[in-house]
C-alpha cells in the first residue's frame, strides 16, 4: 500500500529566492550594528565616526536586499 501521494508544486520560486536573499542582508546588518556597538564601547570618543560609517554600511547592505526584491520581476 502506497501511502505517499504525488504532490504537485505550483507557484513561483521567486518568493523562496527572496526569502533566501533576505537572510544575507539581515545577518549583515546585525553584524555591522554589533561591531559598531563594540567599537563605541571600546572607544567612546569615536562614536560619531563609527555611527556615520555604520549608516553607510547599512545603506550598502540594504541595497543588496532591494536588488533581491527587484530581481524576480525582470528575470523571465
Order of alpha helices (4+ residues) and beta strands (2+ residues): alpha-alpha
